[in-house]
Amino acid sequence: MAEVMVADRRVRPSGDTRPEETRQRFALWAEALGVVIRLHDREADADLIEGLRGADYPTLVAALLDGRPDQAVAEGFAEVLAGMPRQVPPAVLDELAADFADSYLTHGFRAAPTGSVWLTEDHLERQKPMFDVREWYAHYGLSVPDWRLRSDDHIVHEMQFVVHLLTLGSPDALTDAAAFMDAHLLPWVPDFCLRIADHARQPFHAGAALVTRALLSALRAELTAATGRPENVLPHAWAVQSERTERQAEADRESPFVPGLAESW
């Protein structure tokens, strides 16, 4: 299809001397992220929890995080799964459903699962970041089923796109995965995950959020090693505003208002 990305999005890697090994490695990443996507896509049920235990998913996460400071999140998630009864009580499932609703449906945790809210100063849905990611999808012949129901820049769609690129496994696709993560996932998803982890009633959702955050960070480092493209993540709008507020507060502390020496309004 025709090229639609701007030039600086497509940095050519220097080459891949072990393409098959690289493809196999990123296939594991795609598998791990595929599970994470399911955790963010819809509420957890007994079958999902049992499936995670049966597949020993935390072991895969631990292998991908091997040697990283955040490897402990895999152990923590394993403990969460081990601590849940084989027959999950309805009351626990209800709390899991409530956590999911507050995270993704009702804005109960004040943590939007879409990039536009985090990346724009007015914090509104379906803004320029959504149309930017739509360009990325279109470049690879992809589109979301119903952007009015779940916008293009929803965490699920953005991670699905990264999985698609990892599955392709070509040097260009991996370079694009790195660029896409820098521009659209990493500026906001880590903070989103931290907020979910802080507010979730059940440790399951807190653990899933921390696993997501750790995997994305580790994947980005892996992509740097594979493509030579260094990480270049810009702060999101809320972080910028917070920094401005802190700078102003610091300035006020250094130069307090003195009546008669400066305007009071």
Backbone torsions as a table, in degrees:
resi	resn	phi	psi	omega
1	MET	NA	166.6	-176.5
2	ALA	-67.6	148.9	177.4
3	GLU	-70.6	126.9	179.9
4	VAL	-123.5	-8.4	-179.9
5	MET	-81.4	148.4	175.2
6	VAL	-70.2	157.3	-169.0
7	ALA	-60.1	-38.5	-173.1
8	ASP	-75.8	-1.7	175.2
9	ARG	-83.5	-17.0	-172.0
10	ARG	-116.1	77.5	176.9
11	VAL	-84.5	122.9	-176.4
12	ARG	-77.6	126.8	177.1
13	PRO	-69.3	160.8	-176.9
14	SER	-74.9	-14.2	179.6
15	GLY	135.2	162.1	-178.6
16	ASP	-128.7	110.6	-175.5
17	THR	-81.4	-13.6	180.0
18	ARG	-132.1	66.8	-171.9
19	PRO	-60.5	-40.8	-177.5
20	GLU	-68.5	-41.4	176.8
21	GLU	-63.0	-39.9	178.5
22	THR	-64.2	-43.5	179.0
23	ARG	-61.0	-43.1	-179.1
24	GLN	-65.2	-40.3	179.3
25	ARG	-62.3	-46.8	-177.5
26	PHE	-76.1	-17.8	171.3
27	ALA	-65.5	-36.0	175.3
28	LEU	-65.2	-41.1	176.6
29	TRP	-62.1	-41.8	178.4
30	ALA	-61.8	-39.7	178.2
31	GLU	-63.5	-45.7	-179.5
32	ALA	-63.7	-42.8	179.6
33	LEU	-70.2	-29.7	177.1
34	GLY	-60.1	-38.7	177.0
35	VAL	-67.8	-43.2	178.8
36	VAL	-59.2	-41.8	178.6
37	ILE	-58.1	-42.5	177.7
38	ARG	-59.9	-37.5	-179.5
39	LEU	-66.0	-31.4	-179.8
40	HIS	-91.8	-11.8	-172.8
41	ASP	-81.8	-42.5	-179.3
42	ARG	-155.8	166.2	-172.3
43	GLU	-63.5	151.6	-179.2
44	ALA	-74.2	145.1	174.0
45	ASP	-130.7	178.6	-176.6
46	ALA	-62.2	-37.3	-179.4
47	ASP	-64.6	-40.8	178.9
48	LEU	-63.0	-46.4	-178.0
49	ILE	-62.4	-43.7	178.9
50	GLU	-66.5	-36.3	177.9
51	GLY	-64.3	-40.3	178.1
52	LEU	-64.0	-38.7	178.6
53	ARG	-70.4	-44.1	-177.7
54	GLY	-64.0	-35.9	-179.8
55	ALA	-85.4	-4.0	-178.0
56	ASP	52.1	49.7	-177.4
57	TYR	-55.9	-40.6	180.0
58	PRO	-57.9	-28.2	178.6
59	THR	-66.8	-40.0	176.1
60	LEU	-62.9	-44.3	178.8
61	VAL	-60.7	-44.6	-179.3
62	ALA	-61.5	-38.2	179.6
63	ALA	-65.5	-39.2	-179.7
64	LEU	-73.8	-25.7	179.6
65	LEU	-96.8	8.3	-174.5
66	ASP	-52.8	126.6	177.6
67	GLY	84.9	-3.7	180.0
68	ARG	-92.8	152.0	-179.9
69	PRO	-60.2	-28.7	-177.2
70	ASP	-92.2	15.6	179.3
71	GLN	-61.2	-24.8	-178.2
72	ALA	-61.7	-21.4	-179.4
73	VAL	-65.8	-29.5	176.8
74	ALA	-66.0	-42.1	177.9
75	GLU	-65.0	-40.5	178.7
76	GLY	-63.1	-40.9	179.9
77	PHE	-68.6	-34.9	176.3
78	ALA	-62.6	-40.2	178.3
79	GLU	-66.1	-38.3	177.8
80	VAL	-61.2	-47.5	-179.6
81	LEU	-65.0	-41.1	-179.8
82	ALA	-65.8	-30.1	-178.1
83	GLY	-81.5	-8.9	179.6
84	MET	-86.2	136.4	-179.2
85	PRO	-64.1	154.1	179.5
86	ARG	-59.0	-41.1	174.1
87	GLN	-102.2	98.4	-175.0
88	VAL	-68.2	123.0	-177.7
89	PRO	-62.2	148.7	177.8
90	PRO	-55.4	-34.8	-179.2
91	ALA	-63.7	-37.6	178.3
92	VAL	-69.0	-42.6	177.9
93	LEU	-61.7	-36.0	177.3
94	ASP	-64.7	-39.8	178.7
95	GLU	-68.7	-37.1	176.0
96	LEU	-62.1	-41.8	178.8
97	ALA	-65.2	-38.5	179.0
98	ALA	-66.5	-40.6	176.7
99	ASP	-60.8	-43.9	-179.7
100	PHE	-63.1	-44.7	-179.1
101	ALA	-60.9	-44.2	-179.2
102	ASP	-69.7	-25.0	179.3
103	SER	-80.9	-38.7	-166.6
104	TYR	-124.3	-15.3	-172.0
105	LEU	-119.1	-43.9	-171.8
106	THR	-105.6	-4.5	-177.4
107	HIS	61.9	27.1	-178.0
108	GLY	-64.5	-30.4	179.8
109	PHE	-94.0	6.8	-179.7
110	ARG	55.0	42.4	-178.5
111	ALA	-139.3	92.7	-177.2
112	ALA	-67.8	137.4	179.1
113	PRO	-87.9	22.7	-177.6
114	THR	-128.4	143.5	-174.9
115	GLY	-65.0	-36.8	-175.6
116	SER	-57.4	-39.2	-178.0
117	VAL	-64.3	-35.7	-178.6
118	TRP	-84.2	-31.6	-168.3
119	LEU	-97.5	-2.3	179.4
120	THR	-118.6	149.7	-174.9
121	GLU	-65.7	-30.5	-179.4
122	ASP	-87.2	-6.9	177.0
123	HIS	55.7	51.0	-178.9
124	LEU	-110.3	156.2	176.7
125	GLU	-75.2	155.0	169.0
126	ARG	54.2	52.6	177.4
127	GLN	-105.6	-162.8	-174.4
128	LYS	-52.3	-41.2	178.7
129	PRO	-56.0	-33.7	178.5
130	MET	-65.8	-43.1	-179.7
131	PHE	-70.9	-29.2	176.0
132	ASP	-65.3	-44.9	-179.6
133	VAL	-70.1	-29.6	177.3
134	ARG	-61.5	-36.8	176.0
135	GLU	-62.0	-43.2	178.2
136	TRP	-59.3	-47.1	-179.0
137	TYR	-61.1	-45.0	-177.5
138	ALA	-62.1	-34.2	179.2
139	HIS	-59.6	-31.5	178.9
140	TYR	-102.2	15.8	176.3
141	GLY	72.4	27.2	-176.9
142	LEU	-115.3	156.4	173.4
143	SER	-155.2	157.8	179.5
144	VAL	-83.7	152.0	-176.2
145	PRO	-63.2	-43.6	-178.0
146	ASP	-152.5	95.8	-175.3
147	TRP	-67.7	-18.5	177.2
148	ARG	-75.7	-30.4	178.5
149	LEU	-81.5	-45.4	178.1
150	ARG	-142.3	112.2	-169.9
151	SER	-66.9	161.3	-178.2
152	ASP	-57.4	-32.0	-176.0
153	ASP	-94.9	20.9	172.7
154	HIS	-67.8	148.0	-177.7
155	ILE	-55.7	-36.8	-179.5
156	VAL	-64.4	-48.5	-178.1
157	HIS	-65.8	-40.3	-177.9
158	GLU	-65.7	-39.8	178.5
159	MET	-72.6	-33.3	174.8
160	GLN	-60.9	-38.4	179.2
161	PHE	-65.7	-42.4	177.6
162	VAL	-61.4	-42.3	177.6
163	VAL	-60.4	-40.6	177.7
164	HIS	-59.1	-43.8	-180.0
165	LEU	-66.9	-39.9	178.3
166	LEU	-64.9	-36.8	179.5
167	THR	-67.4	-38.0	174.7
168	LEU	-60.3	-46.4	171.3
169	GLY	72.6	2.1	180.0
170	SER	-74.4	159.1	177.1
171	PRO	-54.7	-43.7	179.5
172	ASP	-64.4	-41.8	-179.4
173	ALA	-65.1	-40.1	179.3
174	LEU	-68.3	-37.2	176.7
175	THR	-65.5	-41.3	176.7
176	ASP	-65.2	-35.9	176.8
177	ALA	-60.3	-42.8	178.4
178	ALA	-63.3	-46.1	-179.4
179	ALA	-64.2	-41.5	-179.5
180	PHE	-64.9	-43.0	179.4
181	MET	-62.0	-42.5	179.7
182	ASP	-61.1	-39.2	-174.0
183	ALA	-86.1	-30.7	-167.4
184	HIS	-128.0	-28.7	-179.5
185	LEU	-98.2	-53.8	-172.1
186	LEU	-70.2	-24.5	176.9
187	PRO	-64.5	-22.5	-174.8
188	TRP	-134.5	-31.2	-174.0
189	VAL	-61.2	-40.6	177.3
190	PRO	-57.7	-41.4	177.9
191	ASP	-69.8	-37.8	174.7
192	PHE	-57.2	-46.4	-178.5
193	CYS	-64.0	-39.9	178.7
194	LEU	-63.5	-38.6	179.9
195	ARG	-67.4	-38.9	176.6
196	ILE	-64.0	-44.5	-179.6
197	ALA	-61.2	-35.1	-179.5
198	ASP	-73.3	-28.4	-171.3
199	HIS	-107.7	-16.2	-174.4
200	ALA	-62.1	140.1	177.8
201	ARG	-76.2	-37.2	-177.5
202	GLN	-101.6	135.5	178.6
203	PRO	-61.0	-18.9	178.6
204	PHE	-59.3	-50.0	-178.6
205	HIS	-70.6	-35.6	175.7
206	ALA	-61.7	-44.9	179.3
207	GLY	-64.5	-41.7	179.1
208	ALA	-62.5	-39.3	179.4
209	ALA	-65.8	-42.1	-179.8
210	LEU	-69.4	-35.3	175.2
211	VAL	-63.1	-43.8	178.5
212	THR	-57.6	-49.4	-178.9
213	ARG	-59.7	-45.3	-177.9
214	ALA	-67.4	-41.7	-179.0
215	LEU	-64.9	-42.3	-179.4
216	LEU	-64.3	-41.2	178.4
217	SER	-63.8	-44.4	-179.7
218	ALA	-67.6	-38.7	178.4
219	LEU	-61.9	-41.0	-179.1
220	ARG	-63.5	-37.9	176.2
221	ALA	-64.8	-39.0	178.4
222	GLU	-64.3	-38.1	178.9
223	LEU	-68.1	-35.2	175.3
224	THR	-61.3	-43.8	179.9
225	ALA	-64.8	-35.0	-176.3
226	ALA	-81.2	-31.0	-172.2
227	THR	-112.5	-20.0	-174.8
228	GLY	81.6	3.3	179.7
229	ARG	-88.4	114.7	-179.1
230	PRO	-70.8	154.4	179.7
231	GLU	-68.5	138.2	-178.8
232	ASN	-146.2	75.7	-175.8
233	VAL	-100.1	124.9	177.5
234	LEU	-90.8	149.3	178.8
235	PRO	-67.5	147.6	179.1
236	HIS	-80.2	171.6	-171.6
237	ALA	-59.8	-41.1	-179.7
238	TRP	-64.6	-38.9	178.7
239	ALA	-65.2	-40.6	178.3
240	VAL	-62.8	-44.6	179.8
241	GLN	-63.9	-39.7	178.2
242	SER	-63.1	-40.6	179.0
243	GLU	-65.6	-40.9	178.3
244	ARG	-62.1	-42.9	179.9
245	THR	-62.1	-41.7	179.9
246	GLU	-66.8	-40.5	178.0
247	ARG	-62.8	-40.7	179.1
248	GLN	-66.1	-40.5	178.5
249	ALA	-62.9	-40.3	178.6
250	GLU	-65.2	-41.3	177.9
251	ALA	-63.2	-39.6	179.2
252	ASP	-65.4	-36.3	179.3
253	ARG	-68.3	-36.5	-179.4
254	GLU	-76.7	-31.0	-178.3
255	SER	-131.1	74.5	-177.4
256	PRO	-66.2	152.5	178.9
257	PHE	-69.7	129.8	176.7
258	VAL	-118.2	118.6	-178.1
259	PRO	-54.3	135.4	178.2
260	GLY	92.7	-16.6	-178.9
261	LEU	-104.1	-10.6	-179.6
262	ALA	-152.1	161.8	178.4
263	GLU	-62.6	144.2	-179.7
264	SER	-102.0	0.8	179.1
265	TRP	-156.2	NA	NA
